[in-house]
Amino acid sequence: MRPIGAVSAIIAVAVLTLGLSGCDDAEDDPLGATPTATAAATTATTTGATPTLPARTPRTPPPVVEPIEISCGTAQFGLTVSAVTTRGDAACPAAVAVTDIYAARSQAWGDDVVITVAVGTGVWDCREPPAAAIPFQECVNQDNPAEKIRMGS
């Protein structure tokens, strides 16, 4: 039984020797890499997968809604009320309320004074605009100056 074990040992030594001696093919490579391993490493570094990001869809800004002037009826003291707004008829209750407060305060303070009126979450600066061809009063929303309330007689 020993001869089979000795033969197996000799074959194992021969396979290891031949297998390891094949690794010395790259004498010029200081790391001892084989040409195949060097080529694979070069290929991996030059053609490595670059992550691709999904294409972005350009965002389109929402359309800008221009304010329009709508009639809101009549307030105290017979003043006609209109709102310059992007909110449509929903702006009228606040416009009439601001007009009522402004009209009452302007009776006491006069027309040349800026009167600040707060209704709901809106704060309005009200006055008669200087150099208006036809005299009228106007309130401008402090948070959104495009929103206005106009009053006339």
C-alpha positions in Angstrom: 0.0 0.0 0.0 2.9 2.2 0.4 3.8 2.4 -3.3 0.4 3.9 -4.1 0.8 6.5 -1.4 4.3 7.4 -2.7 3.1 7.6 -6.2 0.3 10.0 -5.1 2.7 12.2 -3.3 5.1 12.3 -6.3 2.2 13.3 -8.6 1.0 16.0 -6.2 4.5 17.5 -6.0 4.8 17.5 -9.8 1.4 19.2 -10.3 2.3 21.9 -7.7 5.7 22.4 -9.2 4.4 22.7 -12.8 1.5 24.9 -11.7 3.6 27.3 -9.8 6.3 27.5 -12.3 3.8 28.8 -14.8 3.4 31.9 -12.7 6.9 33.1 -13.4 6.1 33.9 -17.1 6.1 37.7 -16.4 9.8 38.3 -15.6 9.5 42.1 -16.3 6.6 42.6 -14.0 7.9 43.5 -10.5 4.8 42.1 -8.9 5.1 38.8 -10.8 1.7 38.9 -12.4 1.0 36.9 -15.5 0.2 38.7 -18.7 -3.3 37.5 -18.5 -3.8 38.9 -15.0 -2.2 42.2 -16.1 -4.4 42.5 -19.1 -7.5 41.7 -17.0 -6.5 44.4 -14.4 -5.9 47.0 -17.2 -9.2 46.2 -18.8 -11.0 46.5 -15.5 -9.6 49.9 -14.8 -10.0 51.3 -18.3 -13.4 49.9 -19.1 -14.9 49.9 -15.6 -18.6 50.3 -15.5 -19.6 54.0 -15.1 -22.8 54.4 -13.2 -25.4 56.0 -15.4 -27.9 58.3 -13.8 -31.5 58.3 -15.1 -32.3 61.0 -17.5 -33.8 64.0 -15.8 -37.0 65.4 -17.1 -36.8 69.2 -17.2 -39.2 70.7 -14.7 -41.7 73.1 -16.2 -42.6 75.9 -13.7 -46.3 76.2 -13.0 -48.1 78.8 -15.1 -48.1 82.2 -13.6 -51.7 83.3 -12.9 -52.1 87.0 -13.5 -54.3 88.8 -11.1 -57.6 90.1 -12.5 -60.0 92.8 -11.1 -63.4 91.5 -10.1 -66.3 93.4 -8.6 -67.2 92.5 -5.0 -70.2 94.7 -4.5 -70.8 97.6 -2.1 -69.4 98.1 1.4 -70.3 100.5 4.2 -70.7 104.2 3.3 -71.7 103.2 -0.2 -68.2 102.4 -1.4 -67.9 100.1 -4.4 -65.4 97.3 -3.8 -63.3 95.4 -6.3 -60.5 93.0 -5.7 -57.4 92.6 -7.9 -56.7 88.9 -7.2 -55.7 85.5 -8.5 -58.3 83.9 -6.1 -61.4 84.9 -8.0 -64.6 85.4 -6.0 -63.1 83.8 -2.9 -61.3 87.2 -2.3 -64.5 89.2 -2.0 -65.5 88.5 1.6 -62.0 89.7 2.8 -62.1 92.6 0.4 -65.5 93.8 1.8 -64.3 93.3 5.4 -61.1 95.2 4.8 -63.1 98.0 3.1 -65.5 98.3 6.0 -62.6 98.6 8.6 -60.7 101.0 6.4 -63.7 103.2 5.7 -64.5 103.5 9.4 -60.9 104.3 10.3 -60.3 106.8 7.5 -63.3 108.8 8.6 -61.4 109.5 11.8 -57.9 109.8 10.4 -58.3 111.4 7.0 -57.4 110.3 3.5 -53.6 111.1 3.5 -52.7 108.5 6.1 -51.7 104.9 5.5 -54.0 102.7 7.5 -53.1 99.1 8.2 -55.9 96.6 8.4 -55.7 93.0 9.4 -58.4 90.6 8.4 -58.0 86.8 8.8 -54.4 86.0 7.8 -54.0 89.0 5.6 -52.5 92.4 6.5 -53.3 95.3 4.2 -51.9 98.8 3.8 -54.7 101.1 2.7 -54.6 104.7 1.4 -55.6 106.9 -1.4 -52.9 106.6 -4.1 -51.2 110.0 -4.8 -51.7 111.6 -8.2 -54.6 109.3 -9.1 -56.6 110.8 -12.0 -59.8 109.7 -10.5 -59.6 109.6 -6.7 -60.0 106.1 -5.2 -58.7 104.2 -2.1 -56.6 101.1 -2.4 -55.4 98.5 0.0 -52.3 96.4 -0.8 -51.6 93.0 0.7 -48.3 93.2 2.6 -47.4 89.5 1.8 -48.5 89.6 -1.8 -48.5 93.2 -3.3 -50.2 91.9 -6.5 -53.3 91.4 -4.4 -55.2 94.7 -4.0 -58.6 96.0 -2.9 -59.9 99.1 -4.6 -62.7 101.3 -3.3 -64.6 104.1 -4.9 -67.7 106.1 -4.5 
